[in-house]
């Protein structure tokens, strides 16, 4: 029996005890949100996300999360707290609540204060940005993603991936006072790292979104010269060539696309 099986058994054992003996206090995730108020707006947002999730989720799904929250309440060391927070973040993520998953990933980063943890928090929030079904959730994820990625960059300024991820949040969700900020950040990264395939991919993808198909194809070809089997680039080429009406090229890349 693997580690995951023991974890599942442990979670459901705790859940059984909670249901059997009764649990009439506030759920720990709500308490955590109330106790960690950095500002009124942020606390209200996470509070609302948690409340909405509780109204939407099935009782058995929420019961598993409540059981994990019980473990968080009993955690006495940073290491044990981190382990439970990882389980919470994973559980919320698997249930499709990426903003809440990011929140718990951020709680881990606040304890560990390392590059990887801040990066995970940032990219988890970024997933929430892409899949958010309303502006309130999207706004929450955008601001938190940027702060987390900025923290990762401050720890390791040499990591281009953090800068790419940060630039994408500005490109896809522009700030009113500087709507071109994200694009300019990516162009600057491209100048500094002309052979970085991830930068070329993002610029090509955004080019397709704005109808700049020829420019996108130019960047796709550059990326493929550097990494001929990159599936993200190959699949992106399908959209780019469809955009200019080159059906033969689009079909050629479609046969190679395995995503």
HELIX and SHEET records of a PDB file:
HELIX    1   1 UNK A    3  UNK A   21  1                                  19    
HELIX    2   2 UNK A   28  UNK A   35  1                                   8    
HELIX    3   3 UNK A   40  UNK A   56  1                                  17    
HELIX    4   4 UNK A   59  UNK A   74  1                                  16    
HELIX    5   5 UNK A   78  UNK A   94  1                                  17    
HELIX    6   6 UNK A   98  UNK A  112  1                                  15    
HELIX    7   7 UNK A  115  UNK A  131  1                                  17    
HELIX    8   8 UNK A  135  UNK A  155  1                                  21    
HELIX    9   9 UNK A  160  UNK A  172  1                                  13    
HELIX   10  10 UNK A  181  UNK A  192  1                                  12    
HELIX   11  11 UNK A  197  UNK A  209  1                                  13    
HELIX   12  12 UNK A  213  UNK A  226  1                                  14    
HELIX   13  13 UNK A  231  UNK A  243  1                                  13    
HELIX   14  14 UNK A  247  UNK A  256  1                                  10    
END                                                                             
